[in-house]
Amino acid sequence: MFKDARNAQILFLSIFLGLGVMTRDWTIKPELIITVIFTCLLTQGIMMRLQQLNSQSRLISNLDQPSLYSWKSALITALGLCLLLRANSYTTMILAGVLAIASKFILHHRGKHFFNPANFGIIAALTLTSDAWVSPGQWGTESWYFLFFLGLGGMILKQVGRWETSATFLTTYAGLEAVRSLYLGWSFDVYTHQLMSGSLLLFALFMLTDPRSIPNASQSRIVWAVMIASLTFILQHLFFLSTALFWALFILSPLTLIFDEIWSAPRFIWLNTRLTRSSV
């Protein structure tokens, strides 16, 4: 079942969503979840069909366009939006879903999209509408959430092979927060309270490690993760931006193209339900 890491992602994200609804008293309605999932899957199907028609009419090489992403990727994006984005209207969530999926097919280079789809949808909803928001504290700071997310997320990273990205990001961010806490004279309890966030772990373990939208080489992923953690810290504490995580990833995502040129490495692709390596 888990030869394809996306199966595990779908299962685990579904568990997280169920936990949020049942244990955190989230106000997200089941019909809204269904709407977001349907929107992402429908947009995926439409964009794939348009891509096929465009490829046939222009005889575009497969290396010059993104591969035909499966419904699994669209479902993962939908679950990510349901977990992290909130809005007062269905229209806003539908807009986020459409733009998230469409970004994969429009914003790409040599068959690789460089924006995480869910992240793109979240930023689009935040900037284009007036009723969208992200609640970083929606998971609270209970330690069992922290350990649960860390355990399941670790299983995914073991399959995908992107553990150094999450480890570098979390280590850098934790280090910066430690320096700030020491400077302000805060206690260790305050420091740990800031780090034990379910949203932080979901971001670090799932959104930040999408193998289709992050740098290919291990060296570049480490540099990239340090930059994202540093920018997150700056946006959060100097500009008091509660959505700093998502803005940092969005701003620095295009650097993926530059890093892939500096550090050459095989690109990961999803093929025949297994993660395989393919040269660019």
N, C-alpha and C positions, 0 to 999 in steps of 0.2 A: 504493500500500500504506500509506503513512504520512500520507494525508490525515486519517486518524483517529490522533491522537497516541497513543492507547492501544495501537495495533498496535506502534508503536515501543517503548513501555514494556514490553510483553509480551516482545518480542524481546530487548531489552537486559537486562531483569531475568533472563530465562532464561540469557543469556550469563554474567551475573554469578554466577548460581547454579552453572552448569557450571564456571566458573573456580574457585569456592570449593571445590567437591568434588574437582576434578582437581589444583589447584595448592596448595591450603592444607590438604589432608588432613583435610577436615571429616568428622566421624563420622555426619552425617545420612544415613540410608539411603534408597535410591530408593523403597522401598515407603512410607516415611513421607511423602515428597514427594507421591506419588500420593494418599495418604490425605488430606493437607491440601487438595490441589486438589479432590478429589472432595467433601470436606466443604463447602468454600466454594461450589462450584457447586450442590450439592444444596440447601444452605441458601438460596442466592440464588433458586432455582426455587420453593422452598416459600414464602418470604417474598413473592415477587412474586405467587404465586397467592392467598395470604391477603390481600394488599393489594387485588388485583382484586375479590375477593369482598366485602371491607369497603367498597370504593368503590361497588360496585353496590347493596349493601344499605342504605347510609346516604346515598347520593347525594352523596358528598363531592366538593368541587371539586378539580380537579387542582392548584390553587395551594395547597391545604391539606394535601397529602401529597407525599412524595418521588416523583419520576418513576420509571418502571420501568427500573432500571439493567440493563444488559446483562450477559452472561456475561463480557465482557472486564474489567469492573470487578472482578468476583469473582475472576477469574484473577490480576489484578494484586495484589489483597489476599493471595491464597494465596502467590504468589511472594515477596511482602514478608515474610510470616510465616516462610517457609522460609529466607529469607536472614538474618533477624535473631533469631528466637526458637529456643531449644533447650529440650528437655525429655526426661526419661527414659522417659516413657510416651506411648503413642498417645492416651490419653484426654485428656491435657493439651493436646496439639496440636489435637485435635478440638474441645475446648472453646473454644480460642482462635479457631479458624475460625468456629464457630457464632456466638459472641458478636461477632466482628468484622463479619460480614455482617449480623447482626440489628440491630446498632447503627445502621446506615444507615436502616433502616425504622422504628425505634422512637424514636431520639433525633434529631429533626429539627424544623425550624421553617420554615413556608412553603415546604415542598418541598426544603429544603436541610439536609443533615446537617452537624453542626458538629464531629464527631470524625472524625479520620482512621481508617478501619476497621482497618487493620493495627495502628496505634498503640493503638487501643482493645483489640484482641485481645491484644496483648502485655502491656499493663497488667493486663488481666483475668486472664491466666494467671499473672502474677507475684504478684498479690494473692490469688487464689482457690486456688492450688495451692502445693505445697511443692517441686516438682521442676522448675520452669521457671526459666530464666535467659537473660540476654542477654550475649554476649561482645563488648564493643566492640573488643577487640584481635584479633578473629579474622582480620582481613585483613592484619595486620602493618602495616608502614610503608614498604613498597617504593614508590619514586617512580613506577614504571610503572603500578601500580594507581591512584595518584593521578591521573595524566595520562589514563589510560583512562577512569576514571569521570567525570572532568571533561569530557572530549570528548563522550562519549555522552550524559551528562546535559545538556550544553549544547544538543545537538540537540533533546532533548525540550522544554527550556525555550523554545527558539526557536518551537516550534509552539504550546505552551500559552500563552506570553506571561506567564510568572511569574518571569522572570529576576531582577527586583529583590528578590524575597523571598529567594532563595538568596544573592544577592550581599550583601544587608544582613545576613543572619544570619551568613554566613561572615566578613564584614568586622568586625562587632561582636565576634564570638567571638574572632577572631584578635587584635583590638586589646586585649581584656581579658586574653588569655593573654600578650600582649607586655608589658603593664604588670606583670603578676605575675612574669614571668621577669626583667624588669629589677629589680624590687623584691627578688627573691630572689638576684640576681646570677648567674643561670644563663646558660650560653652559648647562642649562636644555634642550635647543633645540637640542644640540648634543646628549644628552642622549636619548631623545624620538625618534630621528631620527634612532638610532641604534635598537630600539625595534620595531618600526612600519614596520615590514617586513612581506610581505605575505608568503615568504618561511618559516620563523620562525613559523608562526601560522599554516601553513599547516603541518609542522613537528609535532608541539606540539598537535594539535587537531585531527590529523588523523593517522600519522605514529606511534606516541608514545603511542597511546591508542588502538592499535589492540588487542582485548581481547584474541586472540589465541596465542599471542607470548610474552605476558608480565606477570609478577608475578600474582598469583591468589589472594593473600590476600591484603587488602587495606594497611596494615602497610608496607608490603614489596614493594608495588608500590610507596609509598611515599619516602622510603629510596632510592629506585632505581632511581626515578625521580631526587632527589637531587644529586645523584652521576653523572647522565648523564648531568645535568646542569653544575655541577662543572667541569667535564672533558671537556665539550664543551668550557667553558670559558678558561680553561688552554690551550687547543689545539689551540684555536682561537687567543689568545693574547700572549702566550709565544712561540708558534711554528708557528704562522701566517698561520694557516691552514684554508683556506676559506670553506672547506667542513667539518669543525669540528663537526657540528651537526650529520652528518651521521656516521662519524668515532666513535664518542662517543657512539652512540647507538649500533653500530656493536661490539665494544670492550666489552661493558658491558652486551650485550644480554645473553651470557651464564650464567651470575649470576642468571638469572631467575630460573634455575634448583636448585641452592643452596637456594634461597629465598623460593621457594616452599616447600623445606624440613624443613626450619626453621619455617616458618609461614604456617601452614596447612590451606587450604581453598578449597571450591568446585571450580572445573574448569568450566569455561564457554564453552559451545559448541553451535554450530548452529544446530538447529533441527526443521524440519517442519515449516520453515519460521519464527521461533521465537527464541529469545535468551533464553536458559534455562540453569539451573545449573545441573552439573553432577559430582558426586564424582569421585575422581581419583581412 
